[in-house]
Amino acid sequence: MNRTLTVLRAGPAMSVQDQGRAGYLAFGLSRSGAVDGLALLEGAALLGQDPRLAALEMGGMGGEFAVSETTRVALTGAPMRASIDGVNIQWNASHLLEAGQRLSIGAATSGSYGYLHLGGGINGAEVLGAQSAHLAAGIGKMLGDGDTVSIGPDTQTLTGQKIAAEPRFDGGTVRIVPSLQTEFFARSEIARFEATSFKRDTRGNRMGVRIIPDGDGFKTEAGLSVLSEVIVPGDVQVTGDGTPFVLLSECQTTGGYPRIGSVLPMDLPCVAQARAGATLQFQFVTLQEAVALERREAVRRKTLRGSVQPMIRNPHDIADLLSYQLISGATAGDDLERDIS
């Protein structure tokens, strides 16, 4: 009998996502996949499994879930209030969910997209080599109340692990490289773009987010002469009214708006996770700097499993245990003198 997860109550934007489907850009299909790819890697590290396995992506809030058999679960991405049968559980951690128990995940306390990972991953049908829903292309769907997903085989048993998540849920500085159309903007406009603070607009989804500048929009006389050409996630398009949009995983594959630059892939989760009203700033780096940064980040991500720690430390694993004052007021005994005469 296959293990299953039942969605007892679904939040407004819940879908199955993995690392997406590569190789179809020429056919008009963007990669899709999790908007916060780092969250997938963190979940895989917590459960000790393949990062290519699919998870549930939850936009804004989670829902309520039950499993048919005991299942390991992990929670990553935007922190959300979570509990099992009413007992609060830690985010960025792995837990054991027994059959008959109810996992409740509430609204995000920061960030936008949370992820529910299952030991063994989601064992669903692949379309063009991936399980990721691509809602704009009509592949897959939003999950709703009563939906079930099949869980793959899990050969691991370890739970009760935690990981320190990379900060990315409250906006911040995002690094950007020049695009083929950056020179369409005057140098003064490029400098102003880099010096401007932006607010994440309420308008945004898996295709992209609108960011509102603190001041005037950004203009280019070449805007009407831009030909429709290939675009990718991370590209920053400037629309006719001068407002930038940062494209995300379900963006279209071609576009005619001028692009002032492109966000580094490693920084794109910071944009995707920013909540409405969060402040973002952009810092231009050279292509050579971007390549070096991405290479270092790739190495760090490959070693994420080494940063996982138990939520409760085993005393046998604490080398300096004797340096801890485990009982308030306890002493070594040599600072007291007793008169026994």
Secondary structure, DSSP 4 states (H G I P E B T S, - for coil): --EEEEEEEE-SSEEEE-S---S-GGGT------S-HHHHHHHHHHHTS-TTS-EEEEESEEEEEEESS-EEEEEEES-EEEEETTEE--SSEEEEE-TT--EEEEEESSSSEEEEEETT-B----BTTB---BGGGTBS----TT-EEEE--------SEE--PPS-SS-EEEEEE--TTGGGS-HHHHHHHHH--EEEEEEEETTEEEEEESS-----TTGGGPPPEE--TTEEEE-TTS-EEEE-TT--SEE-S-EEEEE-GGGHHHHHHPPTT-EEEEEE--HHHHHHHHHHHHHHHHTGGGG-EESS--GGG-TTGGGS--STT---STT------
